[in-house]
Amino acid sequence: MEHCFSVASDATGTPLVALHPEALQSWLERQTQNTRDWVGHNEFKARPGQILALPGDRGEIARVLVGMESEGPSWHLASAPGKLPAGVYTLESDWSQAQASKAAIGWGLAGYRFERYLKPKNHHVRLSLAGWPFQDVALITHTVEAVALVRDLINTPAEDMMPEHLAVVCEELAQHFGGEFTQIVGDKLLKENYPAIHRVGRASAHEPRCLDLRWGDPQHPLVTLVGKGVCFDSGGLDLKPSKGMRQMKKDMGGAAHVLGLARLIMAQHLPVRLRVLIGAVENAIGSQAFRPGDVIPTRGGLSVEVDNTDAEGRLVLCDLLTEACAEKPDLILDFATLTGAARIAVGTEIAAYFTDDDALADSLLAHSMANDDPVWRLPLHNPYRHMLDSDIADIANSSGSGYAGAITAGLFLKAFVPQEQLWAHFDVMAYNTRSRPGRPKGGEAMGIRAAYAMLEARYPR
């Protein structure tokens, strides 16, 4: 993230002063009359996103005032990079180091650009981290890089982000951090007993895959991340309307999330033994497409009646969860763009999550609030399990009732996770439908900063 930060030990820059409107007057009282006059003449009120350069004695920019964003420390400076002239800036504030680090992460996230298909542009607005604690600089830069990876993967059109492309990303991550990568491809999924993954992806010209990344000390606690990697979702034979299909390149958002989180875990050398499992498929239409009414076997031994082919993500995840649980890890986290019902419940800007463990739920929520990364718990309400009853199979893949869709999806997954296994399921939008400071429209990482902070607290060095 060299275009966002300057980390050279001797890096200096123009002081950046972030102010709330209510703090502006007290700040002005400590300034010269010339400064007060300049601020008054330019009608600077420290409104969110407002910028004012203060001239020096030689006409240079001596200092820049920034109206702070009010959503939380992570976004205090996020409106600034897109409005400041080229240069290096240093933060001048009375914030704690923790607050400053969060603001620096927001600065970095605001510097994100997806330019794979555009003529490159030069971005020369950087925040100096000279003199900051090494561990804070590492966390800031690694977090921004992890979120950028998630955004890049989701923003990439499906033709360039099919199962084989996701495999390349996994392999490159494993090589970069000294991990191991294996994959099971095409009909070998049947031989290795991943029948549900195979059934969902077999109609595509892009062979379905189970991607498996391992990293870390075998003596450390095992943490397994599971991701839904539906690289494009047509809905299958239960075809989506054009409006619903338009952004389905993002249906591999769960896979993007676990890869971003894995990158952050490995870059930070978290003392865990990490495993990442991704079901990478395209839900396509063809002579091999699975059908409503089909009964599908699963790795866990349960038979699944297909109520709707557009509820395919949970079919991919159920095989992965069975494999993940077989090793009895200390913790399993899965991420998926699973249901529109979760968006109805919490909207597009909050990640819904499910777990039966109250301590885990409380920890995720606390770290979510501390890191301005909103998540909200929904219940795994067992009485709704009857909505997934089937007359001819052990379970149906969706309910025809139209009610509690996110919960019944979570209950479907729960059927493949033993009661004693610590597990949380994230149902994410993975996409910003509007641009906000630090959060441009397009692919987005939702909940991984909260999840990483939870893991860091759970597995201290």
Secondary structure, DSSP 8 states (H G I E B T S, - for coil): -TTTEE--TT---EEEEEE-HHHHHHHHTTS-HHHHHHHHHTT----TT-EEEEE-TTSSEEEEEEE--SS-GGGTTTTSTTTS-SEEEEE-----HHHHHHHHHHHHHHT----TTS------EEEE-TTS-HHHHHHHHHHHHHHHHHHHHHHS-GGGSSHHHHHHHHHHHHHHHT-EEEEEETTHHHHTT-HHHHHHHTTSSS--EEEEEEES-TTS-EEEEEEEEEEEE--TTS---HHHHTTGGGGGHHHHHHHHHHHHHHHTT-SSEEEEEEEEEEE--STT---TT-EE--TTS--EE-S-TT--HHHHHHHHHHHHHHT--SEEEEEE---HHHHHHH-SSSEEEE-S-HHHHHHHHHHHHHTT--EEE----GGGGGGG--SSSSEESS-SS-SSHHHHHHHHHHTTS-TTS-EEEEE---EESS-BTTB-SEE---SHHHHHHHHHHHS--
